[in-house]
């Protein structure tokens, strides 16, 4: 199965922000949208980073409560690891595991096509596994 299949089920909406907003504002946006990461884009809409719950935790550990007033651009992850719509789900799982990331933007060149969370990938694999179990159960009952 490909990333495209997951995006069809979950949708392609991606929440973005700018590097200048404060960590507190980004945390509020993430809370309001029930998401764990924001893509950070420059004024032209180009992805320049990703800002996640993990970045907030690291910021507070390093700067204390003052981290909440820092701009997202200071704490975001600059090296954005991404995948493509054609990537296989198993490949995406390996990338997330190897890079220790929980969110992967889905990109074609510089165009954002969606974003996957580890929860999206796990849900997809569980659904796929349940389908396999049901098929095998039906096959075994037919004998």
ABEGO torsion letter per residue (X at the ends): XBAAAAAAAAEABBBBBBAABBAAAAAAAAAAAGBABBBBBBAAGBBAEBBBAAAAAAAAAAAEAAAAABBAAAABBABBBBBBAABBAAAAAAAAAAAGBABBBBBBEABBAEBBBAAAAAAAAAAAAAAAAAAAAAAAAAX
